Amino acid sequence: MFDTDTFLTTLYVIVDTFCKTHLPYRRNKPGPQPSLTLSEVLTLTLFGQWARFTSERDFYRWAEHNLKAAFPTLPDYSQFNRLEREHQGALVAFFRYTVEMARGSWDIYEIIDGFGVKVRNLNRRGRGWLPLSADKGVCSRLGWYFGFQVLDAVTSEGVITGFGYGSANVKDQTLAETFLAARAQPQPGLASVGAFTEEVYIADKGFPGREWHLRCHLEYGASVLNSPRACDPEKWPEWLHHLHASMRQMVETVHQKILKVFRLDSERPHTLGGFNARLTAKQCLHNFCIWLNKQVGRNPLEFADLIAW
């Protein structure tokens, strides 16, 4: 267990080391320098994702009362929001850095699965703040909802190796195929999907189809394994169904961490840039906490008492 000062200092040291070694900062924009350095922006963005804070504004009120000594040039809330969105690329780069920090060298498979994220009440009138990005869809956890569908790839220890998202009405297979294609042929704008891997992807019944599996293997070098549906001609023995389900349980645990421990379930972003930054920061913080737990000999996913608030 860490006190807030120790956790925040450790996080800042890791972020600052990354920024100095991987992201030499060059400001090309005219005008005065920003009030916070890149390292400070990323550190505060990550730390503010804990569910201890009911919202980003709640975190910022806490920071103004408790972190002025550590961050004496803390700007007003609206300026910090602009800095956070401005450094989305740096957040994604740090996410990929945390993957290498946290993951083990012995992983032989990754679990791939999606989950719904609600951004507004489905029954409210109008289209809300994100009419051209979010949409109406359905998932097993929320039923019908308005928002996004997030897709994660997770190791057997719970490290998130890549993620992407689309509107809630996008089919699982379409989102997964885009994800795998972006890994096979990297695109600068889709760096969050992570690096290409030859490991097997363990998926659920939402990713069926021999033709789709074959296309993924031939075009993207990805082997996807999902349990057959009741209507499929292929049948598995009972023990194999249990093994497959137990392997997939990890991704469900990780999703609960992102949704509850890091507050994604209660976020109501007003811009796509804001959603991007918050989602990326939560994935970064998740991997960082796994790495930190490993350093002190704790269970990798033991987040509940990691900080003594």
C-alpha positions as CSV (number, residue, x, y, z in Angstrom):
1,M,0.0,0.0,0.0
2,F,1.3,3.5,-0.9
3,D,0.3,6.9,0.4
4,T,-0.8,9.4,-2.3
5,D,2.5,11.3,-2.3
6,T,4.6,8.1,-2.8
7,F,2.3,6.8,-5.6
8,L,2.2,10.2,-7.3
9,T,6.0,10.6,-7.1
10,T,6.6,7.1,-8.5
11,L,4.1,7.8,-11.3
12,Y,5.8,11.2,-12.1
13,V,9.3,9.6,-12.2
14,I,8.2,6.9,-14.6
15,V,6.3,9.4,-16.8
16,D,9.2,11.9,-16.8
17,T,11.7,9.3,-17.6
18,F,9.6,8.2,-20.6
19,C,9.1,11.8,-21.8
20,K,12.8,12.5,-21.7
21,T,13.9,9.3,-23.4
22,H,11.1,8.8,-25.9
23,L,9.4,12.2,-26.5
24,P,11.9,15.1,-26.7
25,Y,9.5,18.0,-26.3
26,R,9.5,20.6,-29.0
27,R,6.9,23.3,-28.9
28,N,6.2,24.7,-32.3
29,K,3.2,26.8,-31.4
30,P,3.6,30.6,-31.0
31,G,2.8,32.3,-27.7
32,P,3.8,31.8,-24.1
33,Q,4.9,28.4,-22.8
34,P,2.2,26.3,-21.2
35,S,1.9,26.4,-17.4
36,L,2.6,22.6,-17.0
37,T,5.3,20.5,-18.6
38,L,4.4,17.4,-20.7
39,S,5.4,15.1,-17.8
40,E,3.2,17.1,-15.4
41,V,0.2,17.0,-17.7
42,L,0.5,13.2,-18.3
43,T,1.0,12.5,-14.5
44,L,-2.1,14.5,-13.5
45,T,-4.2,13.1,-16.3
46,L,-3.4,9.5,-15.2
47,F,-3.8,10.1,-11.5
48,G,-7.2,11.8,-12.0
49,Q,-8.7,8.6,-13.4
50,W,-9.2,6.9,-10.0
51,A,-12.8,6.3,-8.9
52,R,-11.9,8.0,-5.7
53,F,-12.8,11.1,-7.6
54,T,-16.3,11.3,-8.9
55,S,-15.3,13.2,-12.0
56,E,-12.4,15.1,-13.6
57,R,-13.7,18.4,-12.0
58,D,-13.8,16.7,-8.6
59,F,-10.2,15.6,-9.1
60,Y,-9.2,19.1,-10.1
61,R,-10.8,20.6,-7.0
62,W,-8.8,18.0,-4.9
63,A,-5.6,18.8,-6.8
64,E,-6.0,22.6,-6.2
65,H,-6.3,21.9,-2.4
66,N,-3.6,19.2,-2.1
67,L,-1.1,19.4,-5.0
68,K,-0.2,23.0,-5.2
69,A,3.1,22.3,-3.5
70,A,4.0,19.7,-6.1
71,F,2.5,21.5,-9.0
72,P,2.8,25.2,-8.2
73,T,1.9,26.3,-11.7
74,L,-1.4,24.4,-11.8
75,P,-3.6,26.3,-14.3
76,D,-7.4,26.6,-14.2
77,Y,-9.5,23.6,-15.1
78,S,-10.4,24.6,-18.6
79,Q,-6.8,25.2,-19.5
80,F,-5.8,21.8,-18.1
81,N,-8.5,20.2,-20.2
82,R,-7.0,21.8,-23.4
83,L,-3.5,20.6,-22.4
84,E,-4.9,17.0,-21.8
85,R,-6.5,16.8,-25.3
86,E,-3.5,18.4,-26.9
87,H,-1.2,15.6,-25.7
88,Q,-3.3,12.7,-26.8
89,G,-0.5,11.4,-28.9
90,A,1.9,11.4,-26.0
91,L,-0.7,9.5,-23.9
92,V,-0.9,6.8,-26.5
93,A,2.9,6.6,-26.7
94,F,3.0,6.2,-22.9
95,F,0.4,3.5,-23.1
96,R,2.6,1.5,-25.4
97,Y,5.5,2.1,-23.0
98,T,3.4,0.7,-20.1
99,V,2.7,-2.4,-22.1
100,E,6.4,-3.2,-22.3
101,M,6.8,-2.4,-18.6
102,A,4.0,-4.5,-17.3
103,R,3.7,-7.6,-19.5
104,G,5.5,-10.9,-19.0
105,S,7.8,-12.5,-21.5
106,W,6.1,-15.8,-21.4
107,D,2.6,-14.9,-22.8
108,I,1.4,-17.3,-25.4
109,Y,-2.0,-15.9,-26.0
110,E,-4.1,-12.7,-25.7
111,I,-7.8,-12.4,-24.9
112,I,-9.8,-10.1,-27.2
113,D,-13.2,-8.8,-26.2
114,G,-15.4,-5.7,-26.3
115,F,-17.6,-3.9,-23.9
116,G,-20.1,-1.0,-24.1
117,V,-19.5,2.5,-22.7
118,K,-22.6,4.7,-22.2
119,V,-22.1,8.4,-22.7
120,R,-25.7,9.6,-22.1
121,N,-29.1,8.3,-21.1
122,L,-30.7,6.5,-24.0
123,N,-34.1,8.0,-23.2
124,R,-33.0,11.6,-23.3
125,R,-34.2,13.7,-26.2
126,G,-31.8,15.0,-28.9
127,R,-28.5,13.6,-30.0
128,G,-26.3,14.9,-27.1
129,W,-22.8,16.1,-27.3
130,L,-21.4,13.4,-29.6
131,P,-24.0,12.9,-32.4
132,L,-21.5,12.1,-35.1
133,S,-19.4,9.7,-33.1
134,A,-21.5,7.8,-30.5
135,D,-24.6,5.8,-31.5
136,K,-27.3,3.4,-30.2
137,G,-26.2,-0.2,-29.7
138,V,-26.7,-3.2,-27.4
139,C,-24.4,-5.2,-25.2
140,S,-24.9,-7.9,-22.6
141,R,-24.0,-5.6,-19.7
142,L,-26.0,-2.5,-20.5
143,G,-28.8,-3.8,-22.8
144,W,-29.7,-1.0,-25.2
145,Y,-27.5,2.1,-24.7
146,F,-26.1,5.2,-26.4
147,G,-22.3,5.4,-26.6
148,F,-19.3,3.5,-27.8
149,Q,-18.0,-0.1,-28.0
150,V,-14.4,-0.5,-26.7
151,L,-12.3,-3.5,-27.8
152,D,-9.3,-4.6,-25.7
153,A,-6.6,-7.2,-26.1
154,V,-5.4,-8.5,-22.7
155,T,-2.7,-10.9,-21.6
156,S,-3.2,-13.8,-19.1
157,E,-2.0,-11.5,-16.3
158,G,-4.4,-8.7,-17.2
159,V,-2.0,-6.3,-19.0
160,I,-3.9,-4.4,-21.8
161,T,-1.7,-4.7,-24.9
162,G,-4.0,-2.7,-27.2
163,F,-7.4,-1.1,-27.5
164,G,-9.7,0.7,-30.0
165,Y,-13.3,1.7,-30.1
166,G,-16.2,2.5,-32.4
167,S,-19.8,3.6,-32.1
168,A,-22.1,1.2,-30.2
169,N,-23.8,0.0,-33.4
170,V,-20.5,-1.4,-34.9
171,K,-20.5,-5.2,-35.1
172,D,-17.9,-7.1,-33.0
173,Q,-16.3,-8.7,-36.1
174,T,-15.9,-5.3,-37.9
175,L,-14.3,-3.7,-34.9
176,A,-12.0,-6.7,-34.3
177,E,-11.0,-6.9,-38.0
178,T,-10.0,-3.2,-38.0
179,F,-8.1,-3.8,-34.8
180,L,-6.2,-6.7,-36.3
181,A,-5.6,-5.0,-39.6
182,A,-4.1,-1.9,-37.8
183,R,-1.8,-4.2,-35.9
184,A,-0.6,-6.0,-39.1
185,Q,-0.2,-2.7,-41.0
186,P,0.5,0.0,-38.4
187,Q,-1.2,3.3,-38.9
188,P,-0.1,6.5,-37.0
189,G,-3.6,7.4,-36.1
190,L,-4.4,3.9,-34.7
191,A,-1.3,3.4,-32.6
192,S,-3.4,2.5,-29.5
193,V,-4.1,-1.0,-31.0
194,G,-0.6,-2.0,-30.0
195,A,2.0,-4.1,-31.7
196,F,1.6,-7.1,-34.1
197,T,1.8,-10.4,-32.3
198,E,1.8,-14.0,-33.5
199,E,0.1,-15.2,-30.3
200,V,-3.4,-16.7,-30.5
201,Y,-6.4,-14.5,-29.8
202,I,-8.9,-16.1,-27.5
203,A,-12.4,-14.7,-28.3
204,D,-16.0,-15.3,-27.3
205,K,-19.0,-16.4,-29.4
206,G,-19.4,-12.9,-30.9
207,F,-16.5,-13.6,-33.3
208,P,-17.7,-16.7,-35.2
209,G,-17.3,-17.7,-38.9
210,R,-14.8,-19.9,-40.6
211,E,-14.4,-17.5,-43.5
212,W,-13.8,-14.6,-41.2
213,H,-11.2,-16.6,-39.2
214,L,-9.4,-17.6,-42.4
215,R,-9.4,-14.0,-43.7
216,C,-7.9,-12.8,-40.4
217,H,-5.2,-15.4,-40.6
218,L,-4.3,-14.9,-44.3
219,E,-4.5,-11.1,-44.4
220,Y,-3.5,-10.1,-40.9
221,G,-1.5,-13.1,-39.6
222,A,-4.0,-13.4,-36.7
223,S,-5.2,-16.7,-35.3
224,V,-8.6,-16.3,-33.6
225,L,-10.0,-19.0,-31.4
226,N,-13.6,-18.9,-30.2
227,S,-15.9,-21.6,-28.8
228,P,-18.5,-22.9,-31.2
229,R,-22.1,-21.8,-30.9
230,A,-24.9,-24.4,-30.4
231,C,-25.8,-24.1,-34.1
232,D,-22.2,-24.7,-35.4
233,P,-21.4,-28.1,-36.8
234,E,-18.1,-28.2,-34.9
235,K,-18.5,-29.4,-31.3
236,W,-16.1,-29.1,-28.3
237,P,-15.9,-31.5,-25.4
238,E,-17.1,-30.1,-22.1
239,W,-13.6,-29.7,-20.6
240,L,-12.5,-27.6,-23.5
241,H,-15.4,-25.2,-23.1
242,H,-14.5,-24.8,-19.4
243,L,-10.8,-24.2,-20.2
244,H,-11.7,-21.6,-22.8
245,A,-14.1,-19.9,-20.4
246,S,-11.5,-19.8,-17.6
247,M,-9.0,-18.3,-20.0
248,R,-11.4,-15.6,-21.0
249,Q,-12.3,-14.7,-17.5
250,M,-9.3,-12.4,-17.2
251,V,-10.7,-9.9,-19.8
252,E,-13.9,-9.6,-17.9
253,T,-11.9,-8.8,-14.7
254,V,-9.9,-6.2,-16.6
255,H,-13.1,-4.6,-18.0
256,Q,-14.5,-4.3,-14.5
257,K,-11.3,-2.5,-13.3
258,I,-11.5,0.0,-16.2
259,L,-15.3,0.6,-15.7
260,K,-15.4,0.7,-11.9
261,V,-12.0,1.3,-10.4
262,F,-11.1,3.9,-13.0
263,R,-14.6,5.4,-13.4
264,L,-15.2,4.8,-17.1
265,D,-18.7,3.6,-16.4
266,S,-19.7,7.1,-15.1
267,E,-17.9,9.3,-17.6
268,R,-20.0,11.6,-19.7
269,P,-17.6,13.3,-22.1
270,H,-18.7,16.3,-24.2
271,T,-16.1,15.9,-27.0
272,L,-14.5,13.0,-28.8
273,G,-11.1,14.4,-27.8
274,G,-12.1,14.2,-24.2
275,F,-13.3,10.6,-24.5
276,N,-10.0,9.7,-26.3
277,A,-7.9,11.2,-23.5
278,R,-9.8,9.7,-20.6
279,L,-10.0,6.2,-22.2
280,T,-6.3,6.2,-23.0
281,A,-5.4,7.5,-19.5
282,K,-7.4,4.7,-17.9
283,Q,-5.6,2.0,-19.9
284,C,-2.2,3.6,-19.1
285,L,-3.0,3.7,-15.3
286,H,-4.2,0.1,-15.4
287,N,-1.0,-1.1,-16.8
288,F,1.1,1.1,-14.5
289,C,-0.7,-0.3,-11.4
290,I,0.1,-3.8,-12.6
291,W,3.7,-3.0,-13.0
292,L,3.8,-1.3,-9.6
293,N,2.2,-4.2,-7.9
294,K,4.8,-6.6,-9.4
295,Q,7.6,-4.4,-8.1
296,V,6.5,-4.8,-4.5
297,G,5.4,-8.5,-4.8
298,R,1.6,-7.9,-4.8
299,N,-1.0,-9.6,-6.9
300,P,-0.9,-7.7,-10.3
301,L,-4.6,-6.8,-10.2
302,E,-4.8,-5.9,-6.5
303,F,-5.9,-2.3,-7.0
304,A,-8.4,-1.8,-4.2
305,D,-5.9,-0.9,-1.5
306,L,-3.0,0.1,-3.6
307,I,-3.3,3.7,-2.4
308,A,-4.1,4.7,1.2
309,W,-6.4,7.6,0.5
